[in-house]
Amino acid sequence: MALVLKNNVLYLHIPKTGGNWLTKMVHDQGLVVGKLGHKHATFDYISPRPGPLRSMVSSWKHLAGSPTVFCVVRDPLSWYESWFRYQTSKQWRDWGEAGNPARWHVCAALNACKSSDFMTFMRAVNKHVPGFLTCFFGRYTHGANATVLRNESLAQDFVAFAERTGLPIDSKALLAAGRVGESPKMKLEWDDEVLCETVANEMAAYRAYGYELPKSVTK
């Protein structure tokens, strides 16, 4: 679920970006005061009604006025790799059902792309849901005025965010904490053509969140 923290802070959990670690940390630090909706709720999913942020959150329990929203993103290629590793370890379970509000999940569109081969999976993504990750991240960040942290430097980013927002934390404990819920290890290789197509489809995400393009693409 989206987590309401002290100091009118709202955390939106994007799958495969270190959310299990962050969820454990904010609970261990005693920062959680409430929950909203689905575990992987997007900003548009939990917003009670259209309109400015202030009116959207007026009926959200534990929140007042305009909350400080934050989430975590990840390098696009790394995200796809992590999703494939995780789904392979789970025998490609379905996440929700596309078009069925009663079985909502933000990753439902990827159910149709399942494959035991990584490049077959990515070709299916690029064919059926090109730019999936750009839209996916946007459902958490667009309209939310969200502070965006990075998975690659999550502990440091969260400590800095907590200090800026006045959240009472033990920074040493956070920085020393080990990882939680990592995807299984698996060697994956990209076909050059598929990699270039994926990067082109996700170019908006690279630009929006400041990630460097792979060297093989920039040559």
C-alpha positions, 0 to 999 in steps of 0.5 A: 500500500502507499504509505503515509509517513510522519510530517505529511509525507506519502510514499508510493511504492514502484515495483522492483525499485527497492520498495521492500527495503524502503518499506522495512526501513520506514516501519523499523524507524517508526515513521508509518502513520497510515496506508492507502490503497494497493501496495503498488498504488499509483498516484492516479489510482489513489487520488479521490478525484481529479483536480489540483493536488490540494483538492485530491488529498482532502479526503485522504486519512492522515494527510493534510493539505498538499503532502510531500510525495516521493517514490523511487525509480530505476535505470530502465534496462536494469528494471526490465532485467530485475522484472524478468529475473523475479518473474522467472523465479515465480514461474511468471505469475500474472499480476492483476488483469488488464481491463478489470478494475477489480483485479487492478495492478500497474504491471498487468500489461506485462502479463501478455509478454511472459517468456522463459527467454529474456530477449523474447520477453523484451521483443514482446514488450517493445511490440505490444507495450512500447515505452511501458516503463516511461508510462509506468513511472509517469503514473507515480510521478505525473501530477504528484509533484513527487520527489524522485529517488534512485534505486542505485543510491537509495539509502543515501537518497532517502537519508537526504530526503528525510533530513530535508523533510524533517523525518526523524531517522537514525541515518547510521542504521539506514546506511548500514542496512542490508538489501531486502527482497532482491531478485534472484541472480541470473546472467542476462545478455542483450541483443544489440538491436533489442537494446537500441529499440528498448532505449529508443522506446524509453528515451523519455524516461532516461531524460526525465530521471537523468539516467545516462544512455548505455555506451553501446547506444551512444557510440 
